[in-house]
Amino acid sequence: LSTEETVALLRAAEPRTRRAILLLFSGFSADEALALRWSDVNRRDGLAHVGGADARSIRLNAITAESLSGEERSPETPVLAGAAGEPATFDSLWTELLCAAHDAGMERVDEITLHALRHTYIAFLVRQGIRFADLAKIVGRLPGAVLAAYSALAPGGARGTLDSISLVFPGLKGLEAK
């Protein structure tokens, strides 16, 4: 997705869908975002902890941190729970995402998926020349075939250090958390 499409999607999204999009644009996979509990979020430090095989701490960008700041839920409640506390599912988020894409007036709505959003964020990082070892620290380990495909997007020359890469997708800066 382009920067403009991403911003339009975020503006049209309902709060839970918006939060899911922001988590994907922070380095979470869809499964990791669905598994995230409030006990995994350290709002004071702006970090979220991912467990499992790709355990890591993700530094939340300002808008994502802000989107998580107003909630008062029990520690084991999913971050992507609905208003009644029901957990989101992959299918429910995809449906909500399709609604947001339609409402934003986007074309090819059927191509707007949680995986497409994750790909958009990963491609953004790779196009800046991120080292793949550092990429794994942000988005988790990716299969070799997937890394090989992303390698084609990387600029030539030496790869940049994590400090030289912007982790905030263009268009998110200055966007309000809503």
C-alpha positions as CSV (number, residue, x, y, z in Angstrom):
1,L,0.0,0.0,0.0
2,S,1.1,3.5,-0.6
3,T,1.5,6.0,2.2
4,E,-1.7,7.8,1.2
5,E,-3.7,4.5,1.1
6,T,-2.4,3.6,4.5
7,V,-3.4,6.9,6.0
8,A,-6.8,6.8,4.4
9,L,-7.3,3.3,5.7
10,L,-6.4,4.3,9.3
11,R,-8.7,7.3,9.1
12,A,-11.6,5.1,8.0
13,A,-11.0,2.3,10.4
14,E,-12.9,1.6,13.6
15,P,-10.8,1.8,16.8
16,R,-10.0,-1.9,17.1
17,T,-9.2,-2.2,13.4
18,R,-7.0,0.9,13.7
19,R,-5.2,-0.5,16.6
20,A,-4.6,-3.8,14.7
21,I,-3.2,-1.8,11.7
22,L,-0.9,0.2,14.0
23,L,0.4,-3.0,15.6
24,L,1.2,-4.5,12.2
25,F,3.0,-1.2,11.4
26,S,5.1,-1.7,14.5
27,G,6.4,-5.1,13.7
28,F,3.7,-7.5,14.9
29,S,2.4,-10.4,12.7
30,A,-1.4,-10.8,12.7
31,D,-1.1,-13.8,15.0
32,E,1.1,-11.9,17.4
33,A,-1.3,-8.9,17.4
34,L,-4.2,-11.3,18.1
35,A,-2.3,-12.9,21.0
36,L,-1.2,-9.6,22.6
37,R,-2.6,-9.1,26.1
38,W,-2.6,-5.9,28.1
39,S,-0.1,-7.5,30.5
40,D,2.3,-7.6,27.5
41,V,2.2,-3.8,27.0
42,N,4.4,-1.6,29.1
43,R,2.8,1.8,28.4
44,R,5.2,3.7,30.6
45,D,8.2,2.6,28.5
46,G,6.4,2.3,25.2
47,L,7.2,-1.3,24.7
48,A,5.2,-4.4,23.9
49,H,6.5,-7.9,24.5
50,V,5.9,-10.7,22.0
51,G,6.2,-14.2,23.4
52,G,6.8,-17.5,21.7
53,A,9.4,-18.6,19.2
54,D,10.1,-15.1,18.1
55,A,10.1,-13.5,21.5
56,R,11.1,-9.9,21.4
57,S,10.3,-6.4,22.8
58,I,8.9,-4.0,20.2
59,R,9.3,-0.3,20.7
60,L,5.9,1.3,19.9
61,N,5.9,4.4,17.8
62,A,4.1,7.4,19.2
63,I,0.7,6.9,17.5
64,T,0.6,3.2,18.4
65,A,1.5,4.0,22.0
66,E,-1.1,6.7,22.1
67,S,-3.8,4.3,20.7
68,L,-3.0,2.0,23.7
69,S,-2.9,4.7,26.3
70,G,-6.6,5.2,27.0
71,E,-7.6,1.6,27.7
72,E,-8.3,0.3,31.2
73,R,-8.7,-3.4,30.8
74,S,-7.7,-6.4,33.0
75,P,-4.1,-7.6,32.3
76,E,-5.2,-10.8,30.5
77,T,-7.7,-9.2,28.2
78,P,-6.6,-9.2,24.6
79,V,-5.5,-5.8,23.3
80,L,-7.7,-6.4,20.3
81,A,-10.8,-7.3,22.2
82,G,-14.1,-5.8,21.2
83,A,-16.2,-3.4,23.3
84,A,-17.8,-6.4,25.1
85,G,-14.4,-8.0,25.7
86,E,-14.7,-10.6,23.0
87,P,-11.3,-11.4,21.4
88,A,-10.8,-10.5,17.8
89,T,-10.2,-13.3,15.3
90,F,-8.2,-13.2,12.1
91,D,-11.5,-13.4,10.2
92,S,-13.2,-10.6,12.2
93,L,-10.2,-8.3,11.7
94,W,-10.1,-9.0,8.0
95,T,-13.8,-8.2,7.7
96,E,-13.3,-4.9,9.7
97,L,-10.3,-4.1,7.5
98,L,-12.3,-4.7,4.3
99,C,-15.0,-2.4,5.7
100,A,-12.4,0.3,6.4
101,A,-10.9,-0.1,2.9
102,H,-14.3,0.2,1.3
103,D,-15.2,3.2,3.4
104,A,-11.9,4.9,2.5
105,G,-12.8,4.6,-1.1
106,M,-9.9,2.3,-1.9
107,E,-9.7,0.3,-5.1
108,R,-9.0,-3.5,-5.1
109,V,-10.5,-3.8,-1.6
110,D,-10.1,-7.6,-1.9
111,E,-6.3,-7.2,-1.9
112,I,-6.3,-5.2,1.4
113,T,-5.4,-8.0,3.9
114,L,-3.6,-8.2,7.2
115,H,-0.8,-9.9,5.3
116,A,-0.7,-7.1,2.8
117,L,-0.3,-4.5,5.6
118,R,2.5,-6.5,7.2
119,H,4.2,-6.8,3.8
120,T,3.9,-3.0,3.3
121,Y,5.7,-2.4,6.6
122,I,8.4,-4.9,6.0
123,A,9.0,-3.6,2.5
124,F,9.3,-0.1,3.9
125,L,12.1,-1.3,6.3
126,V,13.9,-3.3,3.6
127,R,13.8,-0.5,1.1
128,Q,15.7,1.7,3.6
129,G,18.5,-0.9,3.6
130,I,17.9,-2.5,7.0
131,R,20.1,-5.4,7.9
132,F,18.1,-8.7,7.9
133,A,19.5,-9.5,11.4
134,D,18.0,-6.2,12.6
135,L,14.7,-6.9,10.6
136,A,14.2,-10.0,12.7
137,K,14.5,-8.0,15.9
138,I,11.5,-5.9,14.7
139,V,9.2,-8.3,12.8
140,G,10.4,-11.7,14.0
141,R,12.2,-14.4,12.0
142,L,11.1,-14.8,8.4
143,P,11.6,-17.9,6.3
144,G,14.6,-18.0,3.9
145,A,12.4,-17.9,0.8
146,V,10.6,-14.8,2.1
147,L,13.9,-13.1,3.0
148,A,15.2,-13.9,-0.5
149,A,12.2,-12.2,-2.1
150,Y,12.6,-9.2,0.2
151,S,16.3,-8.9,-0.7
152,A,15.2,-7.8,-4.2
153,L,13.7,-4.7,-2.6
154,A,16.9,-3.6,-0.8
155,P,19.1,-0.9,-2.2
156,G,22.6,-1.7,-3.2
157,G,25.6,-1.3,-1.0
158,A,26.2,-1.7,2.7
159,R,23.2,-2.2,5.0
160,G,22.3,0.4,7.5
161,T,22.4,0.0,11.3
162,L,19.1,-0.2,13.1
163,D,19.7,3.4,14.4
164,S,19.9,4.7,10.8
165,I,16.5,3.2,9.8
166,S,13.2,4.9,10.4
167,L,10.8,2.5,12.1
168,V,7.9,4.9,11.7
169,F,6.0,4.4,8.4
170,P,5.6,7.7,6.5
171,G,2.2,9.2,7.2
172,L,1.9,7.9,10.7
173,K,3.8,10.9,12.1
174,G,1.3,13.6,12.9
175,L,-1.7,11.3,12.6
176,E,-3.9,11.3,15.6
177,A,-4.6,8.1,17.5
178,K,-8.4,8.6,17.5
